[in-house]
Amino acid sequence: MLKPADPGPEQERPIGELVHQLIEDGKAYAQAELGVVKAIAASKGKALALPLGMFGAALLFALAAISTLALGVVLALAKFIGPLAAGFIGMVIFAAIAGGLGWYGYQRVRRDL
């Protein structure tokens, strides 16, 4: 016949104490995981700081280029149809481009989602 298992020190502890220990271990594990996630996020944030600054500067220069292009279009049209009409036509041209890009982006989002 089989002998009963020899009770070890873990089997002699009350259930409440084991549950408490399990909860404390779970809290410690969750805090450690949170620390790892924070460290990873901080590391990636530092790595992305310079590229994001460069993208911001590129966006600023792109806006300046578009503004210069718009001014050139208006000045070129002003010779033929007057400054007020040229400004209106230039606005319509660039608003149409912006609307087309926005519509295309909206259609892509609807299709992909």
FIDO-114813 format. One line per 10 residues: their letters; for each residue x, y, z of N, C-alpha, C. Coordinates in nm, 2 decimals. Example, Ala and Ser with C-alpha at 12.3 -4.5 7.8 and 13.67 -1.06 7.14 Angstrom:
AS = 1.32 -0.57 0.78 1.23 -0.45 0.78 1.32 -0.33 0.78 | 1.28 -0.22 0.71 1.37 -0.11 0.71 1.29 0.00 0.79
***
This chain:
MLKPADPGPE = 0.08 -0.12 0.00 0.00 0.00 0.00 0.09 0.12 0.00 | 0.04 0.23 -0.06 0.12 0.35 -0.07 0.11 0.43 0.06 | 0.23 0.49 0.09 0.23 0.57 0.21 0.18 0.71 0.18 | 0.12 0.78 0.28 0.08 0.92 0.25 0.20 1.01 0.23 | 0.18 1.11 0.15 0.29 1.20 0.12 0.33 1.27 0.25 | 0.46 1.29 0.25 0.52 1.35 0.37 0.49 1.50 0.37 | 0.41 1.56 0.46 0.37 1.70 0.46 0.50 1.79 0.47 | 0.51 1.87 0.36 0.63 1.97 0.36 0.59 2.09 0.43 | 0.68 2.19 0.44 0.65 2.31 0.51 0.54 2.39 0.44 | 0.53 2.38 0.30 0.43 2.45 0.23 0.29 2.40 0.26
QERPIGELVH = 0.27 2.28 0.29 0.14 2.22 0.31 0.09 2.26 0.45 | 0.18 2.30 0.54 0.14 2.33 0.67 0.09 2.47 0.69 | 0.11 2.56 0.59 0.07 2.70 0.59 -0.08 2.71 0.57 | -0.15 2.80 0.64 -0.29 2.81 0.62 -0.32 2.87 0.48 | -0.44 2.84 0.43 -0.48 2.89 0.29 -0.48 3.04 0.29 | -0.52 3.11 0.39 -0.53 3.25 0.39 -0.39 3.31 0.37 | -0.29 3.25 0.43 -0.15 3.30 0.42 -0.10 3.28 0.28 | -0.13 3.16 0.22 -0.09 3.13 0.08 -0.16 3.23 -0.02 | -0.28 3.26 0.00 -0.35 3.35 -0.09 -0.29 3.49 -0.07 | -0.26 3.53 0.05 -0.20 3.66 0.07 -0.06 3.67 0.00
QLIEDGKAYA = 0.02 3.56 0.01 0.15 3.56 -0.05 0.13 3.56 -0.20 | 0.03 3.49 -0.26 0.00 3.49 -0.40 -0.03 3.64 -0.45 | -0.11 3.71 -0.37 -0.15 3.84 -0.41 -0.03 3.93 -0.40 | 0.05 3.92 -0.30 0.17 4.01 -0.29 0.26 3.98 -0.41 | 0.28 3.85 -0.44 0.37 3.82 -0.55 0.31 3.88 -0.68 | 0.18 3.87 -0.70 0.12 3.92 -0.82 0.14 4.07 -0.83 | 0.12 4.14 -0.72 0.14 4.29 -0.71 0.29 4.32 -0.75 | 0.38 4.25 -0.69 0.52 4.27 -0.72 0.55 4.25 -0.87 | 0.49 4.14 -0.93 0.51 4.11 -1.07 0.46 4.22 -1.16 | 0.34 4.27 -1.12 0.27 4.38 -1.20 0.35 4.51 -1.20
QAELGVVKAI = 0.41 4.54 -1.08 0.49 4.66 -1.06 0.62 4.65 -1.14 | 0.67 4.53 -1.14 0.80 4.51 -1.22 0.77 4.52 -1.37 | 0.66 4.46 -1.42 0.62 4.48 -1.56 0.60 4.62 -1.60 | 0.53 4.69 -1.51 0.51 4.84 -1.53 0.64 4.91 -1.54 | 0.73 4.88 -1.46 0.86 4.94 -1.46 0.93 4.91 -1.59 | 0.92 4.79 -1.64 0.98 4.76 -1.77 0.92 4.83 -1.88 | 0.79 4.84 -1.88 0.72 4.92 -1.99 0.76 5.07 -1.98 | 0.77 5.12 -1.86 0.81 5.26 -1.85 0.95 5.28 -1.91 | 1.04 5.19 -1.87 1.18 5.20 -1.92 1.18 5.19 -2.07 | 1.10 5.10 -2.13 1.10 5.09 -2.28 1.05 5.21 -2.34
AASKGKALAL = 0.94 5.27 -2.29 0.88 5.39 -2.34 0.97 5.51 -2.33 | 1.04 5.52 -2.22 1.14 5.63 -2.20 1.25 5.62 -2.30 | 1.30 5.50 -2.32 1.41 5.47 -2.42 1.37 5.51 -2.56 | 1.25 5.46 -2.60 1.20 5.49 -2.73 1.17 5.64 -2.75 | 1.12 5.70 -2.64 1.09 5.85 -2.65 1.22 5.93 -2.67 | 1.33 5.89 -2.60 1.46 5.96 -2.62 1.51 5.94 -2.76 | 1.49 5.81 -2.81 1.54 5.78 -2.94 1.47 5.86 -3.05 | 1.34 5.89 -3.03 1.26 5.95 -3.13 1.26 6.11 -3.12 | 1.32 6.16 -3.02 1.31 6.31 -3.00 1.38 6.38 -3.12 | 1.49 6.35 -3.16 1.56 6.42 -3.27 1.49 6.40 -3.40
PLGMFGAALL = 1.45 6.27 -3.44 1.38 6.26 -3.56 1.25 6.34 -3.57 | 1.17 6.34 -3.45 1.05 6.41 -3.45 1.07 6.56 -3.46 | 1.18 6.61 -3.40 1.22 6.75 -3.42 1.25 6.78 -3.57 | 1.32 6.69 -3.63 1.35 6.71 -3.77 1.22 6.71 -3.86 | 1.13 6.62 -3.83 1.00 6.61 -3.90 0.92 6.74 -3.88 | 0.93 6.80 -3.76 0.86 6.92 -3.74 0.92 7.04 -3.82 | 1.05 7.04 -3.82 1.12 7.14 -3.90 1.09 7.13 -4.05 | 1.08 7.00 -4.10 1.05 6.97 -4.24 0.91 7.02 -4.27 | 0.82 7.00 -4.18 0.68 7.04 -4.19 0.67 7.20 -4.20 | 0.75 7.26 -4.12 0.75 7.41 -4.12 0.81 7.46 -4.26
FALAAISTLA = 0.91 7.40 -4.31 0.97 7.44 -4.44 0.87 7.40 -4.55 | 0.80 7.29 -4.54 0.70 7.26 -4.64 0.59 7.36 -4.65 | 0.54 7.40 -4.53 0.44 7.51 -4.53 0.49 7.64 -4.59 | 0.62 7.67 -4.56 0.67 7.79 -4.62 0.68 7.78 -4.77 | 0.72 7.66 -4.82 0.72 7.64 -4.97 0.59 7.65 -5.03 | 0.49 7.59 -4.97 0.35 7.60 -5.02 0.30 7.74 -5.02 | 0.33 7.81 -4.92 0.29 7.96 -4.91 0.36 8.04 -5.02 | 0.49 8.01 -5.05 0.56 8.08 -5.15 0.50 8.04 -5.29 | 0.47 7.91 -5.31 0.41 7.87 -5.43 0.27 7.94 -5.45 | 0.19 7.95 -5.35 0.06 8.02 -5.36 0.08 8.16 -5.39
LGVVLALAKF = 0.18 8.23 -5.33 0.20 8.37 -5.36 0.25 8.39 -5.50 | 0.33 8.30 -5.55 0.38 8.30 -5.69 0.26 8.29 -5.79 | 0.17 8.20 -5.76 0.05 8.17 -5.84 -0.03 8.30 -5.85 | -0.06 8.36 -5.73 -0.14 8.48 -5.72 -0.07 8.60 -5.80 | 0.06 8.62 -5.78 0.12 8.73 -5.85 0.13 8.71 -6.00 | 0.14 8.58 -6.04 0.14 8.55 -6.19 0.00 8.58 -6.25 | -0.10 8.54 -6.17 -0.24 8.57 -6.22 -0.28 8.71 -6.21 | -0.22 8.78 -6.12 -0.26 8.92 -6.10 -0.23 9.01 -6.22 | -0.13 8.97 -6.30 -0.10 9.05 -6.42 -0.21 9.04 -6.52 | -0.28 8.93 -6.52 -0.39 8.91 -6.62 -0.53 8.94 -6.58
IGPLAAGFIG = -0.56 8.91 -6.45 -0.70 8.93 -6.41 -0.72 9.02 -6.28 | -0.61 9.08 -6.24 -0.62 9.17 -6.12 -0.59 9.10 -5.99 | -0.55 9.17 -5.89 -0.51 9.11 -5.76 -0.62 9.04 -5.69 | -0.74 9.10 -5.68 -0.84 9.03 -5.60 -0.89 8.90 -5.67 | -0.91 8.90 -5.80 -0.95 8.78 -5.87 -0.84 8.68 -5.86 | -0.71 8.72 -5.87 -0.60 8.63 -5.87 -0.59 8.56 -5.73 | -0.62 8.64 -5.62 -0.62 8.58 -5.49 -0.73 8.48 -5.47 | -0.85 8.51 -5.53 -0.96 8.42 -5.52 -0.93 8.29 -5.60 | -0.88 8.31 -5.72 -0.85 8.19 -5.80 -0.74 8.10 -5.74 | -0.64 8.17 -5.68 -0.53 8.10 -5.61 -0.59 8.02 -5.49
MVIFAAIAGG = -0.68 8.08 -5.42 -0.74 8.01 -5.30 -0.82 7.89 -5.35 | -0.90 7.91 -5.46 -0.98 7.80 -5.51 -0.89 7.68 -5.56 | -0.77 7.71 -5.62 -0.68 7.61 -5.67 -0.63 7.53 -5.55 | -0.58 7.60 -5.45 -0.52 7.53 -5.34 -0.62 7.46 -5.25 | -0.74 7.52 -5.24 -0.85 7.45 -5.16 -0.89 7.33 -5.23 | -0.89 7.33 -5.37 -0.93 7.20 -5.44 -0.82 7.10 -5.42 | -0.70 7.13 -5.42 -0.59 7.04 -5.39 -0.61 6.98 -5.25 | -0.63 7.07 -5.15 -0.65 7.02 -5.01 -0.77 6.93 -5.00 | -0.88 6.97 -5.07 -1.00 6.89 -5.06 -0.98 6.75 -5.13 | -0.91 6.75 -5.24 -0.88 6.62 -5.30 -0.80 6.53 -5.22
LGWYGYQRVR = -0.69 6.59 -5.15 -0.61 6.51 -5.06 -0.69 6.46 -4.94 | -0.77 6.54 -4.89 -0.86 6.50 -4.78 -0.95 6.40 -4.81 | -1.02 6.41 -4.93 -1.11 6.31 -4.98 -1.04 6.17 -5.00 | -0.92 6.18 -5.06 -0.85 6.05 -5.08 -0.81 5.99 -4.95 | -0.77 6.07 -4.85 -0.73 6.01 -4.72 -0.85 5.95 -4.65 | -0.97 6.02 -4.66 -1.09 5.97 -4.60 -1.13 5.83 -4.67 | -1.12 5.83 -4.80 -1.15 5.70 -4.87 -1.06 5.59 -4.83 | -0.93 5.62 -4.81 -0.84 5.52 -4.77 -0.87 5.47 -4.63 | -0.91 5.56 -4.54 -0.94 5.52 -4.40 -1.07 5.43 -4.40 | -1.17 5.47 -4.48 -1.29 5.39 -4.49 -1.26 5.25 -4.54
RDL = -1.17 5.25 -4.64 -1.14 5.12 -4.71 -1.06 5.03 -4.61 | -0.97 5.09 -4.54 -0.88 5.01 -4.46 -0.94 4.97 -4.33 | -1.04 5.04 -4.28 -1.10 5.00 -4.15 -1.23 4.94 -4.19
***
